[in-house]
Amino acid sequence: MGRIELVGVTKRFGTAEVIPELSLEIEPGEFAVLLGPSGCGKSTLLRMMAGLEALTAGEIHIGGRRVDGLPPGQRGVAMVFQSYALYPHMSVADNLAFGLRNIGMAKEEIATRTREAARILEIEHLLERKPMQLSGGQRQRVAIGRAIVKEPQAFLFDEPLSNLDAALRARTRVEIARLHQRMGSTMIFVTHDQVEAMTMATRIVVLNKGRIEQIGSPLEIYRRPATRFVAGFIGTPGMNFLPVDMAEGAGGHAEVVLPGGTRLATGIPSRNLPSNAGSLTLGVRPEAVRVNPDGPVKAEVEFVEHLGDRTHLHVALPGGAQLVVEDAGESVVRAGEHIALTADGARLHLFDAADRAYSAA
């Protein structure tokens, strides 16, 4: 297991700076996910760790060694790509062994490593098949096995599930998570899919325009986003955002006035809010709002999404603001109805003009 440290890593393509002086530490045995939208620099960052992309400035250390001046094969990492990149004319066994043969490893050691990788991935029965005889999930396992046989200090995954259908993606991400539990290896996984990040990571690194917005466990990032960008990017459906005015609250907690004039109590200590916060935005996740006949917030239902285990109500508040609300799976609410809502103040967030987040203590 290798510790990975990025120190002031910077990447420019001509005059365009895609990663501006980023520093990050990945602990041994950690499953870290680099999460962000397309173009945020996450794959570029991974490729720099692997040695497939040169740094403009900064340092990369893996397992206590500085490696940014070393070729890819000497860095002690193995990369799994979005495309399987298997040799179609070779058997699974030969695909697994190919890289080891190229470096002149002894046949006995190659055979041992190949058998062990096949055992870990449960593909022993596929060793004599060609890639064209495999399903997409099986091909991805072979691609992962090709990384395992190298016995690297760290595994680097560059959106390896993007080519799989939805059901197979769900199964494969569970397989990768189990693989991490069995091997205890350091793994860095790049994705734009927040579900993959939430279900697999021990820590998520949220990237935006080449910068780190927040680092934390999946639940930390979900429950206490540091910025409006993180709050909006994590969660399906996304967090609702409403412009609000401040009001004098009771018990030391902030109250806000919604569009349309309704007051809403939050669990956010007033003392935590800056006196010069300026305009504020209320952030509320759909599950933090419930239908309640006695609730203070009035709304009209515009659209209903039945999802089986839950229902999403798309509603309009007085003043025209839009909100997505979660209701029970067997919800009987219909479009066109007028309903009342209540919000859990402890699960509300406020964002200032600089998009900094303030949450309940």
N, C-alpha and C positions, 0 to 999 in steps of 0.2 A: 504494500500500500504506500502511495506516495503523496506527500503534501505538495500542493501546487500554490505558488505565490506569484502574482502579477504585480509589478512595481512600476507605476507611472507609464503603463503601456499606452502608446499612441500610434494611430494609424492614419495616414493620409494617402489619398489617391490624387496625385497632382496637387491642386490647391484645395481640394475638398477634404476636410477633416472628418472622418467617419467615427473615430474613437478618440476623444480628447482626454488624454492622461488619466487612465483608469487603473485603479489598484484593487486587488481582490485576493483573498486567501481561501483556499479549499482544503479542509482538514483531511487527514488520512481516513479512508473508509467512508467518506461522506458521499451521498448521492445529491449532487448539486444540479439544479436545473437553471439554465439561462433562458429566461422567458421574456418575450417582447414581440411587437409587431414586425412584419416584414420590413427590412431596411434599417433595423435598429442597431446592427453591428454584431449580433450574437454569433452568427456563423463565421464572420471574419475573426472574431475573438478566438473561437475554437480552432480555426485553421492556423492562427499564429501560435497557439500552444502546441499544435501538432508539427509545426515547422513547414506548413504548406503555404504560408503567407509571411512575408518579412515584416518586422516591426519598423516603424519610423523612428520610434524612441522607446525607452523603457527596458525592463528586464523581465525574464520569465525564469522561475526556479521550480524544478520538479525533483522531489526527493532530496532536497538539500543541495542540488547542483544547479548552477546557472546553465540553461540550455538554449537560450535564444540565438547563440552562435553555432549550434550543432545541427547537422542534417537530421531529417525526420527519424531515420532508423536508429539514431543514437540517443533519442530523448526519453526512451522508456515508456512511451505511450502507444496505444493502439486505437485506431479510429474506425468507426462504423458509419458508413455514409447513407444518405437517403436512397441512392441506387445500390442494388445488391453487388454489382460489379463482379459477378462470378464468371469463371471461365466456362463457357458452355460445353466445350469438348472434353472437360475433365469431370471425373466423378467427384462426389462430395468429399471423399477422403483425400483426393488429390488437391482439391481446392483448399482444404484445411492445411495441408502439408506444404503447399507451394512456397509460401514465404520462408518457411524454415529451411527448405531445400536450397533456396537462393543464398542463404547465409552460410551454407555448408555444415549444418547441424548433423550429427550422427543419426543414422537411420533408426537406431533403437530409441533414441530420445524423441525423434519425430513421431514414431509409432505410439509411444507412451502418451505424448501430449495430445495427439489426435484422438486416441481412445478416450482420454479423460475429458476433453472438450465435448466429444459426442455423448458421453455419459451425462455430463452436467446439463446439456441441452436436450437430452432424450432423443437423439437422432441416430443412435447406433444402427437402427434398421434401415437408415437411408444412405449409409456410407458408399454403397456401390452405385447409387443412382446418379444420373446427370441432372443438372439444374432444371432442364425443361420438363423433367418428370416430377418436379416438386411444386407444391402450392406456394403462394406468396409468403405465407407465414413461415413455411419450412425454409425457403430461400433466405429469409431474414435471419433465421436461426443459424444457418450456415455462415452467413456474413458475420454474425456475432462470434461464432466459433472460430473463425479465422483470426479474430482479435484475441480470443481467449488463449489460443495455443502459443501466442507470443509471451504470455505471462508478464504483461506490462505492469508498471507501477500505477497506471491510471488508464481508464477507458474513456474515450471521447465519442459521443453519439451526436451526429449531425442530422437531426430530424429523421430518424430511421423508420418512423411509422407512416410517413406521409404517403407512401405508395400503396398502403393497405386500405381495404374497405373498413367501414365503421366497426363492424362486429369483430373483425380480425385485429383491428387496432386495439380494441378493448382487451382482447385476450393476450395480445403480444405485450402490452404495457404491464400486465400482471406478471407475465413470464420474466420480463426484464427486472421488475421489482423483486421477484423471488430470487432471480439470479444474483442480484446485489446482496440479498440477505444471506444466501449460501456462501458466496465468495468473500464478502466483506471488503471488496475492492473499492478504490476511489473511482467514482464515475461522474462525468460531467455530461449533461444531456441538454441539447439545444432544441427548443420547440417554440412555436407561436401558439400552441394549443394549451390553454390554461388548465383543462381537465387532465392532460398528461402531467403537467407540473404539479397540480394539487394532489394527484393520486400516487406519484412516485417519489417526489423529492423529500429529502430530509431538510434541505434549505433551498429556497427559491431566490434567484437573483433577477430582479425585474429591471430590464434595460429599456431605455427610451432615448433615441437619437444618440446612441453611443455612450450614454451616461447611466450610472446605476441610480435608479430611483429608490429602491428599497431592497434590503436583504433580510430574510427571516424564514421561519417555518411556514408551511402552507396556512395553518390556522392563524398565525400572527399576522400575516399579510392580508388574509381575508377579513379578520376581525378588526384590525387596527392599521389600515392603510396609511402610509406616510404622506401621500400626495393624492390629488384628485386623479391624476393619470392612473396610479395603481388602483384606486378605488373603482374607476371605470373599466379598467382592463380585466380585473379579476371578478368572476361571478357571472352566472348565466341564469336569467338575463342580467344585464349590468345594473349597477347601482343607479337609482333615480337621483337626479340633481334638480334642485329647486332654488331660485333666488329668494332670499328671505331678508327680513329686517329684524334687528335685535329688539327685545322687549325686556323690561325689568322682571327677573325671575325670582322665584321663592326658594328658600333653602340653599342659596349659594349656587344654584344651577341656572344655566342660561335658558331663556325662552326665546322663541322665534315667532315671527308673524309670517304666515304663508301668503302667497298670492291669493287675494280674495279676502284677506283680513283675519283668518283663523289663527289663534294663538296655539302654540304647541310647546310643551315642556320637553326639555332634553335632559340627559344625565351628564352633560358636559359641565364641569365646574366653571363658573364665570371667571374665576381668577386665572384660569389657563388661557383665556382669550386675550389677545393683545388689545390695549385700549384704542389703538389706531388701526384696527383690523380692516377698516374700510368696508367694502361690499362683501357680504358673506353668501355662501351657497350651502344649502342643506343637502346632505347625502343620506339616502335611506335605501336599504336593500329591500326587495319585494317581501321577503319573509319577516321583516321587522314591522310590517303593517298588516293588520287583520280587519276583516269585516266585523263590525260591532254596532248593533242598533243604537247603542248609547254613545258611540264615539263622537268626538268633537269635529272631525273632518268630514265634510259632505262631498260627495262625488257622484258623477254619472258614468255608468259603465258603457264603454264604447265597443269593446271587443272582448271575447272570452276564449281562452285557450285551454282546452281540457287535455291534460298530459297523463292521466291515469292516476298516479299517486298524488298529484297536486294540480291545481288550476291557477292560471295566471289571468288576472283581470286587468285590462287596460282601461284606465279611468281618466276622466277629466275633472279637475278641481274648479271651483269658482274662480274666475279670472283666466281660465283657459290652460293652466299648467297641466302637463300629462304625467301620469304615474302608473307604474306596473305594481300590482298588489298580488300577493300569494293567498290563495284560499284552499280549502280542503279539496281532495280529489273528487269527492262526490258533490261538489258545489252545485247549487241549484240557481245561482245568480245568472241572470240573462242580460244580454246587451239591451241598452235602453233604460235599465232600472236605475233608480236613485238609491244610493246606499250611504251608510255612515262607516267611518274608519277610525281605528285607534292605532297609535304607534307606540312601540317600546322605546321610551326615551333613552334607555341604557345602550341601545344599539344604533343611535343616530350619530351622525358625523357632521362637522362644520368645516368648510374650507374657506380660507381667506383669499384676498385678491392675488396672492402669489401662489395659490393652489396648495398651501400647507394645510395639513389635516389636524383637526382637534376632535378627540374622541372622549367617551366617558372614562373615568378613572378605573 
